[in-house]
Amino acid sequence: MTDLKAFKLIAFAGFAISLAFALPTYIESSFLAGYLPLQQIGLFVSAIMALNIIAMLFYPKIIRRLS
């Protein structure tokens, strides 16, 4: 497998995982709106997604170590 194909596969997997987390978070935000202001929920979700993007940068290293 070439490096470009591996990168695309990892990027797609990261996107799919992010989407899997984003949809429940969106649903839960309606629930959380009863307890927190909407701005704080948006900040929380944004911070988690930013951490997820940063973690995606380390996916290739993790996969190389595990394989």
Backbone hydrogen bonds, N-H to C=O, Kabsch-Sander energy under -0.5 kcal/mol:
donor,donor_aa,acceptor,acceptor_aa,energy
6,A,2,T,-2.3
7,F,3,D,-2.6
8,K,4,L,-2.5
9,L,5,K,-2.4
10,I,6,A,-2.5
11,A,7,F,-2.8
12,F,8,K,-2.5
13,A,9,L,-2.3
14,G,10,I,-2.6
15,F,11,A,-2.3
16,A,12,F,-2.7
17,I,13,A,-2.5
18,S,14,G,-2.5
19,L,15,F,-2.6
20,A,16,A,-2.1
21,F,17,I,-1.5
22,A,18,S,-2.6
23,L,19,L,-2.2
25,T,21,F,-1.6
26,Y,22,A,-2.6
27,I,23,L,-2.0
28,E,24,P,-3.0
29,S,25,T,-1.9
30,S,26,Y,-0.8
30,S,27,I,-0.8
31,F,27,I,-0.9
32,L,28,E,-3.1
33,A,29,S,-1.6
34,G,31,F,-1.3
35,Y,32,L,-2.2
36,L,32,L,-2.7
40,Q,37,P,-0.7
41,I,37,P,-1.5
42,G,38,L,-2.2
43,L,39,Q,-2.1
44,F,40,Q,-2.4
45,V,41,I,-2.6
46,S,42,G,-2.4
47,A,43,L,-2.4
48,I,44,F,-2.3
49,M,45,V,-2.3
50,A,46,S,-2.3
51,L,47,A,-2.3
52,N,48,I,-2.0
53,I,49,M,-2.2
54,I,50,A,-2.3
55,A,51,L,-2.4
56,M,52,N,-1.7
57,L,53,I,-0.8
57,L,54,I,-0.9
58,F,55,A,-1.4
59,Y,56,M,-0.8
62,I,58,F,-2.2
63,I,59,Y,-2.8
64,R,60,P,-2.4
65,R,61,K,-2.0
66,L,62,I,-2.0
67,S,63,I,-1.7
